[in-house]
Structure formats: structure tokens, C-alpha cells
């Protein structure tokens, strides 16, 4: 397939290019900058210089091009967010950027559309010990300061599933880790003893960036239109255990311990590291996509950094 990839130079997009090319697909990679275009060309993709948030720029750049599918991996997250405002640009990409890319899909003749979603759309709260499936309520309102993020995640999926002539698929990824910027930053913080272990600690579902890419290719090729898929590894992890594992992988000292309530000064971090407990079920992805993670847990993934 000819695949139009938004967010082609981002955290997942830059890894996904290699997986798509290895699977025999051609990649048209969207980037806003000339330097990004050079990176894409070096990686074997065809650069498209455009801004997903600028409808006219995007459609003009794509005029005359053809693609069979669109993969939406555009975000504006450059690290682990501390405050809600760090997510507002990504909210806009899920709202307006998705709408522009659906128009772009029509322009280039693409019918398939795979979009990036996020496991915390299920809610920043304690989900108990049961595995959370795709049948669980997603992006429900009534979550206070998180409502803008919920609305954008809901709008992203609704637009993709509801667009006429589009075979829409949503991937609800766990928290990324691996050879990427946020993991390297966290490891550097553990070396300096700047990343404490919260007590109590929340539980998150992780996904190695390479496994996220392989799942995306599987969804592109075999996903059922109108379906969402949880994409995570096999072993949800408490945040205190994850921080300690990062310190070991970085060769750093034993992390300091701190009361979880002190993180209330950074509301997003508090919700993620202390308040939220969520364990994703990936049975649907395994059954329908024929996908399993190469790295079953963060232990194997961090050992191979």
C-alpha cells in the first residue's frame, strides 16, 4: 500500500517508517520542516512538507498524490507532561488535525484510516484488578480537568469511525517506552536522583515503541473497520517498580521515595503516577490482528535498550 503517515518524524512515526517499508509498503511522510524532509528521505520515505493543523497547506501539498491508507500519529507531546496545558496542542491535533486528515484521505483516494489513541481515555482513576477491554466506556465526560483531553480522544475516534467511505481503526496505545526521547530523559533523571518513587504508586500498561510500530502495521493490514484495539505488553507495572527499573537500566542510584501527595503540585503527573491504576486487555489485538509484543514486559524492553 501507499501509506500517508502524519507525525512521520515523531516518537512513533519515525520508528513506524522502518516497519512499513519492511512490510513492503510505500510511505508518504508528512513533516512541517525541511530538516524533517531530509530525515524522511534518508529513511526511505517520500517527504510531504505540510502542517496538519493548516488545512489549506495540507491539501495543497497533497494535490495530485495518491495513497491507499492514512496513518495518523501526529501529536505535540515532547516529553512526559507535568500540567494539563502540555496536552492542549495534542488535543487540537485530535480534534482539528483528524478532520483535516480525513479530508486529505478523500483527496488522495485513501479508504483505510488508522489513528492513534491512548489507554488513559478509559479514565485517570483506579480501574481495579480486572483487565480493561475495548468494550469498557471510553473518554466519558465528567472527569473534571481531564474533560478537554477526553473530548479530543472521543472526537478523534468518532470522526474516524463515522467518516463516509473510510475504514476507520483506532489504536489505544499504552504508555510508550524504549529507545525514544521520554525514556532517555527519565533514565537521565534517575541517574541524577531527580525521579522519585511515589508512595502510593499507580499502575500503568506500557508498550515498547517497536511493538507499538509492529501493532500499527498489523492493524493497517488486518484490522477490522470500526474497531478499536488496546495495544500494550503483557505485564502492567506499578509506577514505583518502573522507576526503579529505569534506574537499574540507567546504572543510576536507588531512587528516593516520596509521599505521593507531594505530586499534587503537578496535577497530570499526580493523576498518572499515583491515582491511576489500569491494566489493559490486548486479547482482541492478538486474536484479530495476529499480533503479540516482542517485549512481553518492561524488563525485557529495558534490558535491550
C-alpha positions as protocol buffer text, in pm:
chain_id: "A"
residue {
  index: 1
  type: UNK
  ca { x: 0 y: 0 z: 0 }
}
residue {
  index: 2
  type: UNK
  ca { x: 92 y: 365 z: -40 }
}
residue {
  index: 3
  type: UNK
  ca { x: 61 y: 495 z: 316 }
}
residue {
  index: 4
  type: UNK
  ca { x: 25 y: 864 z: 405 }
}
residue {
  index: 5
  type: UNK
  ca { x: 182 y: 898 z: 750 }
}
residue {
  index: 6
  type: UNK
  ca { x: 111 y: 1203 z: 968 }
}
residue {
  index: 7
  type: UNK
  ca { x: 358 y: 1258 z: 1251 }
}
residue {
  index: 8
  type: UNK
  ca { x: 624 y: 1084 z: 1044 }
}
residue {
  index: 9
  type: UNK
  ca { x: 916 y: 1238 z: 1236 }
}
residue {
  index: 10
  type: UNK
  ca { x: 757 y: 1192 z: 1580 }
}
residue {
  index: 11
  type: UNK
  ca { x: 821 y: 937 z: 1852 }
}
residue {
  index: 12
  type: UNK
  ca { x: 627 y: 652 z: 1695 }
}
residue {
  index: 13
  type: UNK
  ca { x: 618 y: 774 z: 1336 }
}
residue {
  index: 14
  type: UNK
  ca { x: 995 y: 770 z: 1296 }
}
residue {
  index: 15
  type: UNK
  ca { x: 1008 y: 406 z: 1410 }
}
residue {
  index: 16
  type: UNK
  ca { x: 697 y: 309 z: 1214 }
}
residue {
  index: 17
  type: UNK
  ca { x: 855 y: 408 z: 881 }
}
residue {
  index: 18
  type: UNK
  ca { x: 1103 y: 122 z: 901 }
}
residue {
  index: 19
  type: UNK
  ca { x: 830 y: -128 z: 987 }
}
residue {
  index: 20
  type: UNK
  ca { x: 609 y: -12 z: 700 }
}
residue {
  index: 21
  type: UNK
  ca { x: 893 y: -27 z: 448 }
}
residue {
  index: 22
  type: UNK
  ca { x: 998 y: -372 z: 571 }
}
residue {
  index: 23
  type: UNK
  ca { x: 639 y: -491 z: 517 }
}
residue {
  index: 24
  type: UNK
  ca { x: 655 y: -375 z: 154 }
}
residue {
  index: 25
  type: UNK
  ca { x: 459 y: -52 z: 184 }
}
residue {
  index: 26
  type: UNK
  ca { x: 549 y: 289 z: 41 }
}
residue {
  index: 27
  type: UNK
  ca { x: 547 y: 581 z: 287 }
}
residue {
  index: 28
  type: UNK
  ca { x: 448 y: 940 z: 218 }
}
residue {
  index: 29
  type: UNK
  ca { x: 564 y: 1115 z: 535 }
}
residue {
  index: 30
  type: UNK
  ca { x: 420 y: 1448 z: 646 }
}
residue {
  index: 31
  type: UNK
  ca { x: 657 y: 1693 z: 814 }
}
residue {
  index: 32
  type: UNK
  ca { x: 644 y: 2067 z: 876 }
}
residue {
  index: 33
  type: UNK
  ca { x: 1013 y: 2138 z: 825 }
}
residue {
  index: 34
  type: UNK
  ca { x: 1288 y: 2098 z: 565 }
}
residue {
  index: 35
  type: UNK
  ca { x: 1510 y: 1921 z: 818 }
}
residue {
  index: 36
  type: UNK
  ca { x: 1232 y: 1668 z: 875 }
}
residue {
  index: 37
  type: UNK
  ca { x: 1200 y: 1618 z: 500 }
}
residue {
  index: 38
  type: UNK
  ca { x: 1570 y: 1534 z: 481 }
}
residue {
  index: 39
  type: UNK
  ca { x: 1532 y: 1280 z: 761 }
}
residue {
  index: 40
  type: UNK
  ca { x: 1236 y: 1118 z: 588 }
}
residue {
  index: 41
  type: UNK
  ca { x: 1413 y: 1095 z: 255 }
}
residue {
  index: 42
  type: UNK
  ca { x: 1715 y: 936 z: 426 }
}
residue {
  index: 43
  type: UNK
  ca { x: 1484 y: 683 z: 592 }
}
residue {
  index: 44
  type: UNK
  ca { x: 1334 y: 584 z: 256 }
}
residue {
  index: 45
  type: UNK
  ca { x: 1006 y: 777 z: 274 }
}
residue {
  index: 46
  type: UNK
  ca { x: 868 y: 1037 z: 33 }
}
residue {
  index: 47
  type: UNK
  ca { x: 856 y: 1370 z: 221 }
}
residue {
  index: 48
  type: UNK
  ca { x: 545 y: 1587 z: 217 }
}
residue {
  index: 49
  type: UNK
  ca { x: 610 y: 1930 z: 372 }
}
residue {
  index: 50
  type: UNK
  ca { x: 284 y: 2048 z: 527 }
}
residue {
  index: 51
  type: UNK
  ca { x: 121 y: 2136 z: 858 }
}
residue {
  index: 52
  type: UNK
  ca { x: -162 y: 1902 z: 960 }
}
residue {
  index: 53
  type: UNK
  ca { x: -321 y: 2187 z: 1154 }
}
residue {
  index: 54
  type: UNK
  ca { x: -327 y: 2409 z: 843 }
}
residue {
  index: 55
  type: UNK
  ca { x: -598 y: 2265 z: 619 }
}
residue {
  index: 56
  type: UNK
  ca { x: -503 y: 2462 z: 308 }
}
residue {
  index: 57
  type: UNK
  ca { x: -133 y: 2386 z: 347 }
}
residue {
  index: 58
  type: UNK
  ca { x: -205 y: 2015 z: 385 }
}
residue {
  index: 59
  type: UNK
  ca { x: -445 y: 1979 z: 94 }
}
residue {
  index: 60
  type: UNK
  ca { x: -226 y: 2190 z: -136 }
}
residue {
  index: 61
  type: UNK
  ca { x: 82 y: 1980 z: -56 }
}
residue {
  index: 62
  type: UNK
  ca { x: -107 y: 1658 z: -129 }
}
residue {
  index: 63
  type: UNK
  ca { x: -272 y: 1772 z: -451 }
}
residue {
  index: 64
  type: UNK
  ca { x: -202 y: 1514 z: -722 }
}
residue {
  index: 65
  type: UNK
  ca { x: -74 y: 1247 z: -480 }
}
residue {
  index: 66
  type: UNK
  ca { x: -233 y: 907 z: -425 }
}
residue {
  index: 67
  type: UNK
  ca { x: -243 y: 679 z: -122 }
}
residue {
  index: 68
  type: UNK
  ca { x: -434 y: 371 z: -16 }
}
residue {
  index: 69
  type: UNK
  ca { x: -430 y: 448 z: 357 }
}
residue {
  index: 70
  type: UNK
  ca { x: -371 y: 725 z: 611 }
}
residue {
  index: 71
  type: UNK
  ca { x: -200 y: 662 z: 945 }
}
residue {
  index: 72
  type: UNK
  ca { x: -246 y: 944 z: 1198 }
}
residue {
  index: 73
  type: UNK
  ca { x: 40 y: 953 z: 1450 }
}
residue {
  index: 74
  type: UNK
  ca { x: 62 y: 1330 z: 1490 }
}
residue {
  index: 75
  type: UNK
  ca { x: 97 y: 1458 z: 1847 }
}
residue {
  index: 76
  type: UNK
  ca { x: 259 y: 1759 z: 2011 }
}
residue {
  index: 77
  type: UNK
  ca { x: 394 y: 1580 z: 2319 }
}
residue {
  index: 78
  type: UNK
  ca { x: 769 y: 1622 z: 2358 }
}
residue {
  index: 79
  type: UNK
  ca { x: 808 y: 1458 z: 2698 }
}
residue {
  index: 80
  type: UNK
  ca { x: 617 y: 1333 z: 3000 }
}
residue {
  index: 81
  type: UNK
  ca { x: 356 y: 1606 z: 3066 }
}
residue {
  index: 82
  type: UNK
  ca { x: 354 y: 1776 z: 3405 }
}
residue {
  index: 83
  type: UNK
  ca { x: 50 y: 2000 z: 3363 }
}
residue {
  index: 84
  type: UNK
  ca { x: -274 y: 1981 z: 3164 }
}
residue {
  index: 85
  type: UNK
  ca { x: -168 y: 2268 z: 2939 }
}
residue {
  index: 86
  type: UNK
  ca { x: 107 y: 2048 z: 2795 }
}
residue {
  index: 87
  type: UNK
  ca { x: -165 y: 1839 z: 2627 }
}
residue {
  index: 88
  type: UNK
  ca { x: -375 y: 2115 z: 2470 }
}
residue {
  index: 89
  type: UNK
  ca { x: -184 y: 2117 z: 2139 }
}
residue {
  index: 90
  type: UNK
  ca { x: -229 y: 1741 z: 2110 }
}
residue {
  index: 91
  type: UNK
  ca { x: -599 y: 1782 z: 2192 }
}
residue {
  index: 92
  type: UNK
  ca { x: -622 y: 2019 z: 1895 }
}
residue {
  index: 93
  type: UNK
  ca { x: -448 y: 1767 z: 1669 }
}
residue {
  index: 94
  type: UNK
  ca { x: -704 y: 1505 z: 1770 }
}
residue {
  index: 95
  type: UNK
  ca { x: -991 y: 1746 z: 1706 }
}
residue {
  index: 96
  type: UNK
  ca { x: -896 y: 1955 z: 1405 }
}
residue {
  index: 97
  type: UNK
  ca { x: -594 y: 1764 z: 1277 }
}
residue {
  index: 98
  type: UNK
  ca { x: -802 y: 1448 z: 1244 }
}
residue {
  index: 99
  type: UNK
  ca { x: -1069 y: 1636 z: 1049 }
}
residue {
  index: 100
  type: UNK
  ca { x: -806 y: 1774 z: 809 }
}
residue {
  index: 101
  type: UNK
  ca { x: -652 y: 1429 z: 760 }
}
residue {
  index: 102
  type: UNK
  ca { x: -991 y: 1279 z: 679 }
}
residue {
  index: 103
  type: UNK
  ca { x: -1027 y: 1542 z: 407 }
}
residue {
  index: 104
  type: UNK
  ca { x: -674 y: 1455 z: 294 }
}
residue {
  index: 105
  type: UNK
  ca { x: -771 y: 1086 z: 277 }
}
residue {
  index: 106
  type: UNK
  ca { x: -1055 y: 1173 z: 41 }
}
residue {
  index: 107
  type: UNK
  ca { x: -823 y: 1387 z: -172 }
}
residue {
  index: 108
  type: UNK
  ca { x: -558 y: 1115 z: -217 }
}
residue {
  index: 109
  type: UNK
  ca { x: -814 y: 834 z: -257 }
}
residue {
  index: 110
  type: UNK
  ca { x: -739 y: 654 z: 69 }
}
residue {
  index: 111
  type: UNK
  ca { x: -1008 y: 433 z: 221 }
}
residue {
  index: 112
  type: UNK
  ca { x: -818 y: 293 z: 520 }
}
residue {
  index: 113
  type: UNK
  ca { x: -750 y: 521 z: 818 }
}
residue {
  index: 114
  type: UNK
  ca { x: -560 y: 415 z: 1131 }
}
residue {
  index: 115
  type: UNK
  ca { x: -549 y: 669 z: 1414 }
}
residue {
  index: 116
  type: UNK
  ca { x: -351 y: 696 z: 1736 }
}
residue {
  index: 117
  type: UNK
  ca { x: -549 y: 693 z: 2059 }
}
residue {
  index: 118
  type: UNK
  ca { x: -440 y: 645 z: 2421 }
}
residue {
  index: 119
  type: UNK
  ca { x: -516 y: 400 z: 2700 }
}
residue {
  index: 120
  type: UNK
  ca { x: -592 y: 673 z: 2952 }
}
residue {
  index: 121
  type: UNK
  ca { x: -902 y: 756 z: 2753 }
}
residue {
  index: 122
  type: UNK
  ca { x: -1056 y: 494 z: 2982 }
}
residue {
  index: 123
  type: UNK
  ca { x: -1008 y: 741 z: 3267 }
}
residue {
  index: 124
  type: UNK
  ca { x: -743 y: 861 z: 3510 }
}
residue {
  index: 125
  type: UNK
  ca { x: -873 y: 658 z: 3803 }
}
residue {
  index: 126
  type: UNK
  ca { x: -848 y: 323 z: 3978 }
}
residue {
  index: 127
  type: UNK
  ca { x: -996 y: 59 z: 3743 }
}
residue {
  index: 128
  type: UNK
  ca { x: -942 y: -224 z: 3992 }
}
residue {
  index: 129
  type: UNK
  ca { x: -778 y: -559 z: 3927 }
}
residue {
  index: 130
  type: UNK
  ca { x: -985 y: -660 z: 3623 }
}
residue {
  index: 131
  type: UNK
  ca { x: -843 y: -619 z: 3274 }
}
residue {
  index: 132
  type: UNK
  ca { x: -990 y: -325 z: 3081 }
}
residue {
  index: 133
  type: UNK
  ca { x: -1123 y: -427 z: 2739 }
}
residue {
  index: 134
  type: UNK
  ca { x: -1226 y: -221 z: 2438 }
}
residue {
  index: 135
  type: UNK
  ca { x: -1589 y: -268 z: 2545 }
}
residue {
  index: 136
  type: UNK
  ca { x: -1525 y: -50 z: 2852 }
}
residue {
  index: 137
  type: UNK
  ca { x: -1661 y: 307 z: 2835 }
}
residue {
  index: 138
  type: UNK
  ca { x: -1410 y: 534 z: 2661 }
}
residue {
  index: 139
  type: UNK
  ca { x: -1347 y: 907 z: 2701 }
}
residue {
  index: 140
  type: UNK
  ca { x: -1653 y: 967 z: 2917 }
}
residue {
  index: 141
  type: UNK
  ca { x: -1721 y: 1325 z: 3031 }
}
residue {
  index: 142
  type: UNK
  ca { x: -1738 y: 1422 z: 3397 }
}
residue {
  index: 143
  type: UNK
  ca { x: -1364 y: 1386 z: 3471 }
}
residue {
  index: 144
  type: UNK
  ca { x: -1304 y: 1746 z: 3572 }
}
residue {
  index: 145
  type: UNK
  ca { x: -978 y: 1894 z: 3444 }
}
residue {
  index: 146
  type: UNK
  ca { x: -933 y: 1590 z: 3219 }
}
residue {
  index: 147
  type: UNK
  ca { x: -1253 y: 1659 z: 3022 }
}
residue {
  index: 148
  type: UNK
  ca { x: -1075 y: 1854 z: 2741 }
}
residue {
  index: 149
  type: UNK
  ca { x: -845 y: 1555 z: 2683 }
}
residue {
  index: 150
  type: UNK
  ca { x: -1138 y: 1313 z: 2695 }
}
residue {
  index: 151
  type: UNK
  ca { x: -1334 y: 1520 z: 2444 }
}
residue {
  index: 152
  type: UNK
  ca { x: -1044 y: 1525 z: 2200 }
}
residue {
  index: 153
  type: UNK
  ca { x: -985 y: 1149 z: 2227 }
}
residue {
  index: 154
  type: UNK
  ca { x: -1355 y: 1087 z: 2175 }
}
residue {
  index: 155
  type: UNK
  ca { x: -1369 y: 1328 z: 1880 }
}
residue {
  index: 156
  type: UNK
  ca { x: -1069 y: 1162 z: 1719 }
}
residue {
  index: 157
  type: UNK
  ca { x: -1228 y: 817 z: 1722 }
}
residue {
  index: 158
  type: UNK
  ca { x: -1580 y: 936 z: 1635 }
}
residue {
  index: 159
  type: UNK
  ca { x: -1456 y: 1125 z: 1330 }
}
residue {
  index: 160
  type: UNK
  ca { x: -1256 y: 830 z: 1201 }
}
residue {
  index: 161
  type: UNK
  ca { x: -1531 y: 575 z: 1263 }
}
residue {
  index: 162
  type: UNK
  ca { x: -1804 y: 799 z: 1123 }
}
residue {
  index: 163
  type: UNK
  ca { x: -1640 y: 933 z: 805 }
}
residue {
  index: 164
  type: UNK
  ca { x: -1824 y: 814 z: 491 }
}
residue {
  index: 165
  type: UNK
  ca { x: -1617 y: 582 z: 274 }
}
residue {
  index: 166
  type: UNK
  ca { x: -1345 y: 545 z: 539 }
}
residue {
  index: 167
  type: UNK
  ca { x: -1245 y: 216 z: 703 }
}
residue {
  index: 168
  type: UNK
  ca { x: -1153 y: 362 z: 1041 }
}
residue {
  index: 169
  type: UNK
  ca { x: -941 y: 185 z: 1305 }
}
residue {
  index: 170
  type: UNK
  ca { x: -823 y: 324 z: 1640 }
}
residue {
  index: 171
  type: UNK
  ca { x: -522 y: 202 z: 1838 }
}
residue {
  index: 172
  type: UNK
  ca { x: -537 y: 273 z: 2210 }
}
residue {
  index: 173
  type: UNK
  ca { x: -166 y: 252 z: 2292 }
}
residue {
  index: 174
  type: UNK
  ca { x: -26 y: 203 z: 2638 }
}
residue {
  index: 175
  type: UNK
  ca { x: 248 y: 436 z: 2764 }
}
residue {
  index: 176
  type: UNK
  ca { x: 542 y: 436 z: 2522 }
}
residue {
  index: 177
  type: UNK
  ca { x: 892 y: 345 z: 2633 }
}
residue {
  index: 178
  type: UNK
  ca { x: 1210 y: 224 z: 2466 }
}
residue {
  index: 179
  type: UNK
  ca { x: 1479 y: 396 z: 2258 }
}
residue {
  index: 180
  type: UNK
  ca { x: 1293 y: 726 z: 2247 }
}
residue {
  index: 181
  type: UNK
  ca { x: 1326 y: 1073 z: 2397 }
}
residue {
  index: 182
  type: UNK
  ca { x: 1097 y: 1043 z: 2701 }
}
residue {
  index: 183
  type: UNK
  ca { x: 1253 y: 717 z: 2822 }
}
residue {
  index: 184
  type: UNK
  ca { x: 1604 y: 861 z: 2780 }
}
residue {
  index: 185
  type: UNK
  ca { x: 1502 y: 1170 z: 2976 }
}
residue {
  index: 186
  type: UNK
  ca { x: 1354 y: 962 z: 3258 }
}
residue {
  index: 187
  type: UNK
  ca { x: 1668 y: 748 z: 3272 }
}
residue {
  index: 188
  type: UNK
  ca { x: 1882 y: 1059 z: 3289 }
}
residue {
  index: 189
  type: UNK
  ca { x: 1667 y: 1186 z: 3575 }
}
residue {
  index: 190
  type: UNK
  ca { x: 1720 y: 861 z: 3766 }
}
residue {
  index: 191
  type: UNK
  ca { x: 2097 y: 895 z: 3727 }
}
residue {
  index: 192
  type: UNK
  ca { x: 2069 y: 1236 z: 3894 }
}
residue {
  index: 193
  type: UNK
  ca { x: 1822 y: 1102 z: 4153 }
}
residue {
  index: 194
  type: UNK
  ca { x: 1564 y: 1352 z: 4029 }
}
residue {
  index: 195
  type: UNK
  ca { x: 1288 y: 1096 z: 3962 }
}
residue {
  index: 196
  type: UNK
  ca { x: 1143 y: 977 z: 4294 }
}
residue {
  index: 197
  type: UNK
  ca { x: 941 y: 666 z: 4369 }
}
residue {
  index: 198
  type: UNK
  ca { x: 586 y: 771 z: 4464 }
}
residue {
  index: 199
  type: UNK
  ca { x: 413 y: 607 z: 4760 }
}
residue {
  index: 200
  type: UNK
  ca { x: 142 y: 500 z: 4696 }
}
residue {
  index: 201
  type: UNK
  ca { x: 202 y: 431 z: 4327 }
}
residue {
  index: 202
  type: UNK
  ca { x: -39 y: 387 z: 4040 }
}
residue {
  index: 203
  type: UNK
  ca { x: -35 y: 106 z: 3782 }
}
residue {
  index: 204
  type: UNK
  ca { x: 7 y: 160 z: 3408 }
}
residue {
  index: 205
  type: UNK
  ca { x: 17 y: -51 z: 3093 }
}
residue {
  index: 206
  type: UNK
  ca { x: 332 y: 1 z: 2888 }
}
residue {
  index: 207
  type: UNK
  ca { x: 423 y: -66 z: 2525 }
}
residue {
  index: 208
  type: UNK
  ca { x: 771 y: -73 z: 2374 }
}
residue {
  index: 209
  type: UNK
  ca { x: 794 y: 167 z: 2080 }
}
residue {
  index: 210
  type: UNK
  ca { x: 897 y: -115 z: 1842 }
}
residue {
  index: 211
  type: UNK
  ca { x: 597 y: -323 z: 1950 }
}
residue {
  index: 212
  type: UNK
  ca { x: 368 y: -24 z: 1901 }
}
residue {
  index: 213
  type: UNK
  ca { x: 500 y: 6 z: 1546 }
}
residue {
  index: 214
  type: UNK
  ca { x: 453 y: -363 z: 1467 }
}
residue {
  index: 215
  type: UNK
  ca { x: 96 y: -348 z: 1602 }
}
residue {
  index: 216
  type: UNK
  ca { x: 24 y: -48 z: 1380 }
}
residue {
  index: 217
  type: UNK
  ca { x: 133 y: -237 z: 1068 }
}
residue {
  index: 218
  type: UNK
  ca { x: -81 y: -534 z: 1175 }
}
residue {
  index: 219
  type: UNK
  ca { x: -383 y: -306 z: 1222 }
}
residue {
  index: 220
  type: UNK
  ca { x: -323 y: -138 z: 886 }
}
residue {
  index: 221
  type: UNK
  ca { x: -317 y: -475 z: 712 }
}
residue {
  index: 222
  type: UNK
  ca { x: -566 y: -680 z: 911 }
}
residue {
  index: 223
  type: UNK
  ca { x: -769 y: -453 z: 1140 }
}
residue {
  index: 224
  type: UNK
  ca { x: -1147 y: -463 z: 1128 }
}
residue {
  index: 225
  type: UNK
  ca { x: -1307 y: -129 z: 1022 }
}
residue {
  index: 226
  type: UNK
  ca { x: -1490 y: 39 z: 1308 }
}
residue {
  index: 227
  type: UNK
  ca { x: -1279 y: -137 z: 1571 }
}
residue {
  index: 228
  type: UNK
  ca { x: -1056 y: -3 z: 1846 }
}
residue {
  index: 229
  type: UNK
  ca { x: -764 y: -211 z: 1974 }
}
residue {
  index: 230
  type: UNK
  ca { x: -575 y: -194 z: 2303 }
}
residue {
  index: 231
  type: UNK
  ca { x: -200 y: -213 z: 2234 }
}
residue {
  index: 232
  type: UNK
  ca { x: 14 y: -294 z: 2539 }
}
residue {
  index: 233
  type: UNK
  ca { x: 256 y: -552 z: 2669 }
}
residue {
  index: 234
  type: UNK
  ca { x: 163 y: -849 z: 2888 }
}
residue {
  index: 235
  type: UNK
  ca { x: 253 y: -714 z: 3231 }
}
residue {
  index: 236
  type: UNK
  ca { x: 106 y: -391 z: 3372 }
}
residue {
  index: 237
  type: UNK
  ca { x: 350 y: -233 z: 3617 }
}
residue {
  index: 238
  type: UNK
  ca { x: 331 y: -21 z: 3928 }
}
residue {
  index: 239
  type: UNK
  ca { x: 497 y: 314 z: 3876 }
}
residue {
  index: 240
  type: UNK
  ca { x: 735 y: 265 z: 4169 }
}
residue {
  index: 241
  type: UNK
  ca { x: 863 y: -61 z: 4016 }
}
residue {
  index: 242
  type: UNK
  ca { x: 902 y: 106 z: 3678 }
}
residue {
  index: 243
  type: UNK
  ca { x: 1104 y: 396 z: 3820 }
}
residue {
  index: 244
  type: UNK
  ca { x: 1332 y: 151 z: 4000 }
}
residue {
  index: 245
  type: UNK
  ca { x: 1378 y: -49 z: 3678 }
}
residue {
  index: 246
  type: UNK
  ca { x: 1466 y: 270 z: 3488 }
}
residue {
  index: 247
  type: UNK
  ca { x: 1730 y: 347 z: 3749 }
}
residue {
  index: 248
  type: UNK
  ca { x: 1883 y: 0 z: 3712 }
}
residue {
  index: 249
  type: UNK
  ca { x: 1882 y: 25 z: 3331 }
}
residue {
  index: 250
  type: UNK
  ca { x: 2048 y: 367 z: 3353 }
}
residue {
  index: 251
  type: UNK
  ca { x: 2310 y: 249 z: 3601 }
}
residue {
  index: 252
  type: UNK
  ca { x: 2185 y: 508 z: 3847 }
}
residue {
  index: 253
  type: UNK
  ca { x: 2148 y: 504 z: 4227 }
}
residue {
  index: 254
  type: UNK
  ca { x: 1844 y: 372 z: 4412 }
}
residue {
  index: 255
  type: UNK
  ca { x: 1566 y: 631 z: 4364 }
}
residue {
  index: 256
  type: UNK
  ca { x: 1442 y: 838 z: 4652 }
}
residue {
  index: 257
  type: UNK
  ca { x: 1098 y: 767 z: 4794 }
}
residue {
  index: 258
  type: UNK
  ca { x: 840 y: 1041 z: 4838 }
}
residue {
  index: 259
  type: UNK
  ca { x: 478 y: 1063 z: 4954 }
}
residue {
  index: 260
  type: UNK
  ca { x: 251 y: 1053 z: 4653 }
}
residue {
  index: 261
  type: UNK
  ca { x: 53 y: 1356 z: 4766 }
}
residue {
  index: 262
  type: UNK
  ca { x: 354 y: 1580 z: 4702 }
}
residue {
  index: 263
  type: UNK
  ca { x: 298 y: 1529 z: 4329 }
}
residue {
  index: 264
  type: UNK
  ca { x: -30 y: 1722 z: 4353 }
}
residue {
  index: 265
  type: UNK
  ca { x: 176 y: 2029 z: 4259 }
}
residue {
  index: 266
  type: UNK
  ca { x: 196 y: 1874 z: 3909 }
}
residue {
  index: 267
  type: UNK
  ca { x: -165 y: 1760 z: 3858 }
}
residue {
  index: 268
  type: UNK
  ca { x: -112 y: 1550 z: 3546 }
}
residue {
  index: 269
  type: UNK
  ca { x: 183 y: 1362 z: 3695 }
}
residue {
  index: 270
  type: UNK
  ca { x: -10 y: 1300 z: 4016 }
}
residue {
  index: 271
  type: UNK
  ca { x: -301 y: 1150 z: 3823 }
}
residue {
  index: 272
  type: UNK
  ca { x: -71 y: 931 z: 3615 }
}
residue {
  index: 273
  type: UNK
  ca { x: 182 y: 815 z: 3875 }
}
residue {
  index: 274
  type: UNK
  ca { x: -35 y: 794 z: 4188 }
}
residue {
  index: 275
  type: UNK
  ca { x: -408 y: 793 z: 4124 }
}
residue {
  index: 276
  type: UNK
  ca { x: -448 y: 579 z: 3811 }
}
residue {
  index: 277
  type: UNK
  ca { x: -450 y: 200 z: 3818 }
}
residue {
  index: 278
  type: UNK
  ca { x: -524 y: 39 z: 3485 }
}
residue {
  index: 279
  type: UNK
  ca { x: -447 y: -299 z: 3331 }
}
residue {
  index: 280
  type: UNK
  ca { x: -524 y: -334 z: 2960 }
}
residue {
  index: 281
  type: UNK
  ca { x: -655 y: -646 z: 2793 }
}
residue {
  index: 282
  type: UNK
  ca { x: -493 y: -700 z: 2450 }
}
residue {
  index: 283
  type: UNK
  ca { x: -682 y: -1018 z: 2367 }
}
residue {
  index: 284
  type: UNK
  ca { x: -867 y: -855 z: 2075 }
}
residue {
  index: 285
  type: UNK
  ca { x: -543 y: -739 z: 1910 }
}
residue {
  index: 286
  type: UNK
  ca { x: -392 y: -1085 z: 1949 }
}
residue {
  index: 287
  type: UNK
  ca { x: -698 y: -1258 z: 1807 }
}
residue {
  index: 288
  type: UNK
  ca { x: -790 y: -1025 z: 1523 }
}
residue {
  index: 289
  type: UNK
  ca { x: -452 y: -880 z: 1425 }
}
residue {
  index: 290
  type: UNK
  ca { x: -237 y: -1185 z: 1493 }
}
residue {
  index: 291
  type: UNK
  ca { x: -9 y: -957 z: 1695 }
}
residue {
  index: 292
  type: UNK
  ca { x: 198 y: -1028 z: 2006 }
}
residue {
  index: 293
  type: UNK
  ca { x: 460 y: -799 z: 2161 }
}
residue {
  index: 294
  type: UNK
  ca { x: 825 y: -882 z: 2107 }
}
residue {
  index: 295
  type: UNK
  ca { x: 892 y: -748 z: 2457 }
}
residue {
  index: 296
  type: UNK
  ca { x: 641 y: -910 z: 2698 }
}
residue {
  index: 297
  type: UNK
  ca { x: 730 y: -665 z: 2977 }
}
residue {
  index: 298
  type: UNK
  ca { x: 939 y: -360 z: 3058 }
}
residue {
  index: 299
  type: UNK
  ca { x: 1208 y: -591 z: 3198 }
}
residue {
  index: 300
  type: UNK
  ca { x: 1293 y: -733 z: 2857 }
}
residue {
  index: 301
  type: UNK
  ca { x: 1241 y: -398 z: 2686 }
}
residue {
  index: 302
  type: UNK
  ca { x: 1470 y: -202 z: 2916 }
}
residue {
  index: 303
  type: UNK
  ca { x: 1735 y: -476 z: 2903 }
}
residue {
  index: 304
  type: UNK
  ca { x: 1753 y: -429 z: 2526 }
}
residue {
  index: 305
  type: UNK
  ca { x: 1787 y: -52 z: 2520 }
}
